[in-house]
Amino acid sequence: MRFPDGVEGQRFFEKRAPKHTPEWVHTAPIEMGSVGVLEFIVCDDRPTLIWLAQLAGLELHPSLAKAKKPEQPTVLAFDLDPGEPATAVECAQVALTLRALFADLGLESFAKHSGSKGIQVYVPLNTKVTFEQTKSYARAIAQALERQQPELVVSKQDRKLRKGKVLVDWSQNDYSKTTVAVYSLRCRDRPWASIPLTWDEVSELADDGDPESVRLEAPQVLERVAERGDLFAPVLELKQKLPRA
């Protein structure tokens, strides 16, 4: 997402690599239905990251799949989005429910703050699966949570239904969708970043915590990584099979 005039100016998504893309920037041809084949940028080294920053690409939103196998998602993802007056505190409560659910199925999951208002839960797969399978599975999970906790959870996108509740957005599990990258900055009044959270942090937040406690800016995030390492690294490598519905 590019912000050539700053975060208060015009913004736009640019999925197609610009014509002036340097030769040393890697790209991948991805079939996008009626749009045709788009050359997506593959940000796999520091020079490319710096080049994207020079384009004012302040937010990075990658696919849930890798360029070599764009039809095969590597994760099952849930975007927990609070409807006011709900906050990240309520999102943390739902995230813990998701964690417990998948733990009962023998799967490990990971949480990250979106850098905006909500929390995202990722279940690493890194095994053979399709978006059709992950999307229908995520939808079933979201609907089950809504039936279980109707006072807290909503699974439909309708904003009229979201007041004071948490939308469990399952629709991100789609070939054509992208989700904000871990460690990406968010274009807000302050440069908050999307950061991995430990489950202890999520539990503290859920227990009537301060939603601002998990909104960190870039310098704080760098210090955090220096101290704790990359908490999200297992999402890239941990192999788990999607259970039967």
C-alpha positions in Angstrom: 0.0 0.0 0.0 1.6 3.2 -1.2 1.4 6.7 0.5 3.2 9.1 -1.8 1.9 12.1 0.0 2.2 10.8 3.5 -0.3 8.9 5.7 -2.8 11.7 5.6 -2.7 11.9 1.8 -4.0 9.6 -1.0 -3.3 5.9 -0.6 -3.5 3.0 -3.1 -2.8 -0.7 -3.4 -0.2 -1.6 -6.1 -0.2 -5.3 -6.7 1.4 -5.1 -10.2 5.2 -4.4 -10.2 5.7 -0.9 -11.7 7.2 -0.5 -15.2 10.3 1.1 -13.6 11.0 -1.9 -11.4 14.8 -2.5 -11.3 16.0 -5.7 -12.9 17.5 -6.9 -9.6 14.0 -6.9 -8.0 12.5 -10.4 -8.1 9.0 -10.7 -9.4 6.5 -13.6 -9.9 3.8 -14.0 -12.5 0.5 -14.8 -10.7 -2.8 -15.6 -12.4 -5.5 -13.3 -11.1 -8.6 -14.4 -12.9 -10.3 -11.8 -15.0 -7.5 -9.4 -14.4 -5.0 -11.7 -16.1 -1.5 -12.4 -15.0 0.1 -9.9 -12.7 3.8 -9.6 -11.9 4.0 -9.5 -8.2 7.0 -8.1 -6.3 8.8 -10.7 -4.3 10.4 -8.9 -1.3 13.2 -11.4 -0.4 16.2 -9.2 0.4 17.0 -5.9 2.1 17.7 -3.9 -1.1 14.1 -4.7 -2.3 12.7 -3.7 1.1 14.6 -0.3 0.9 13.3 0.2 -2.7 9.7 -0.4 -1.6 10.3 2.2 1.2 11.5 4.7 -1.4 8.2 4.1 -3.3 6.4 5.0 0.0 5.2 1.4 0.2 4.7 1.9 3.9 2.4 -1.1 4.4 3.3 -4.5 3.0 0.5 -7.0 2.5 1.7 -10.4 1.2 -0.4 -13.4 0.1 -0.9 -16.3 2.4 0.9 -18.5 -0.1 4.4 -18.5 -1.6 5.2 -17.4 -5.1 6.3 -20.9 -6.3 2.9 -22.4 -5.2 0.4 -19.5 -5.2 -2.5 -21.9 -5.1 -1.3 -23.5 -1.8 -1.7 -21.5 1.4 0.9 -22.0 4.0 -1.3 -21.0 7.0 -4.9 -20.8 8.2 -5.5 -17.2 9.3 -8.1 -15.4 11.4 -8.3 -11.6 11.5 -10.1 -10.5 14.7 -11.5 -7.0 14.2 -13.3 -5.2 17.1 -16.4 -3.2 16.6 -16.5 -0.2 18.9 -16.7 -0.1 21.8 -14.9 -3.4 21.7 -11.1 -3.3 21.6 -8.1 -5.5 21.3 -9.0 -6.8 24.8 -12.1 -8.6 23.4 -10.0 -9.7 20.4 -7.6 -11.3 22.8 -10.4 -13.2 24.5 -11.5 -14.6 21.2 -7.9 -15.4 20.2 -7.5 -17.5 23.4 -10.6 -19.4 22.4 -9.2 -20.1 19.0 -5.9 -21.2 20.5 -7.6 -23.6 22.9 -9.8 -25.0 20.1 -6.8 -25.8 17.8 -4.8 -27.1 20.8 -7.6 -29.6 21.3 -7.1 -30.6 17.7 -3.3 -31.0 18.2 -2.3 -27.8 16.4 -0.1 -25.0 17.5 -1.2 -21.4 16.7 0.5 -18.0 16.9 -0.9 -14.5 17.5 0.1 -11.1 16.3 -1.3 -7.6 16.8 -2.5 -6.1 13.5 -0.8 -2.8 14.3 -4.2 -1.2 14.0 -7.1 -2.3 16.3 -7.3 -6.0 16.3 -5.4 -9.3 16.7 -4.7 -12.0 14.1 -4.3 -15.7 14.8 -2.2 -17.9 12.4 -2.2 -21.7 12.3 0.9 -22.8 10.4 0.3 -25.6 7.9 3.1 -25.7 5.3 1.6 -28.9 4.0 -0.5 -29.7 0.9 -3.8 -27.9 1.1 -6.0 -25.5 -1.0 -7.5 -22.2 -0.4 -10.9 -23.7 -0.9 -10.2 -26.0 2.0 -8.8 -23.4 4.4 -11.5 -20.8 3.6 -14.4 -23.2 4.2 -12.7 -24.5 7.3 -12.1 -21.0 8.7 -15.7 -20.1 7.9 -16.9 -23.1 9.8 -14.8 -22.2 12.8 -16.0 -18.6 12.8 -19.6 -19.7 12.6 -19.1 -22.2 15.4 -17.6 -19.4 17.6 -20.5 -17.2 16.8 -23.0 -19.9 18.0 -20.9 -20.5 21.1 -20.4 -16.8 22.1 -23.1 -14.8 20.3 -22.7 -11.9 22.7 -19.0 -11.6 21.7 -18.4 -13.0 18.2 -19.8 -12.2 14.8 -18.9 -14.1 11.6 -20.7 -11.9 9.0 -19.1 -8.8 7.5 -22.2 -6.6 8.1 -21.1 -3.6 10.2 -24.5 -3.3 11.7 -23.9 -6.6 13.5 -20.4 -5.7 14.8 -21.1 -3.1 17.5 -19.4 -4.2 20.7 -18.4 -7.5 19.1 -15.4 -9.1 17.5 -15.6 -10.0 13.8 -13.8 -13.3 13.2 -12.8 -12.6 9.6 -12.4 -15.9 7.8 -12.5 -14.4 4.3 -8.7 -13.6 4.3 -8.1 -17.3 3.4 -8.5 -16.6 -0.3 -6.2 -16.9 -3.3 -6.8 -13.2 -4.2 -6.6 -11.7 -0.7 -3.5 -10.3 1.1 -2.9 -9.7 4.8 -0.6 -7.2 6.5 2.8 -8.7 7.0 4.3 -9.3 10.4 6.6 -6.4 11.3 5.0 -4.2 8.6 4.3 -0.6 9.7 0.7 0.6 9.7 -0.2 4.0 8.3 -1.8 5.7 11.3 -1.2 8.9 13.2 1.7 7.1 14.8 3.9 4.4 13.1 2.6 1.4 14.9 3.8 -2.0 13.6 2.2 -5.4 13.3 4.0 -7.5 15.9 4.0 -11.1 17.1 2.6 -11.6 20.6 3.3 -14.3 23.1 0.2 -16.2 24.4 1.2 -14.9 27.9 0.8 -11.3 26.5 -2.5 -12.2 24.9 -3.7 -13.7 28.2 -2.7 -10.5 30.1 -4.5 -8.4 27.6 -7.6 -10.5 27.7 -7.7 -10.1 31.5 -9.0 -6.5 31.4 -5.6 -5.3 30.0 -4.8 -2.0 28.3 -5.2 -2.3 24.5 -2.5 0.3 24.0 0.0 -1.9 25.7 0.4 -4.0 22.6 0.6 -1.1 20.1 4.3 -0.6 19.6 6.2 1.7 17.3 9.2 0.8 15.1 12.0 1.5 17.7 10.2 -0.5 20.4 9.8 -3.4 17.9 13.5 -3.4 17.0 14.4 -3.6 20.7 11.9 -6.4 21.2 13.3 -8.5 18.3 16.8 -7.9 19.7 15.8 -9.2 23.1 13.4 -12.1 22.1 14.3 -13.0 18.5 11.7 -13.5 15.8 8.6 -14.9 17.7 6.9 -15.5 14.4 9.6 -17.6 12.7 7.9 -21.0 13.4 5.0 -19.9 11.2 7.2 -20.3 8.2 8.4 -23.8 8.9 6.1 -25.6 11.3 4.3 -28.4 9.4 0.8 -29.3 10.5 -2.1 -30.9 8.7 -5.5 -29.3 8.5 -7.8 -31.6 10.5 -11.1 -32.9 9.1 -14.0 -30.6 9.8 
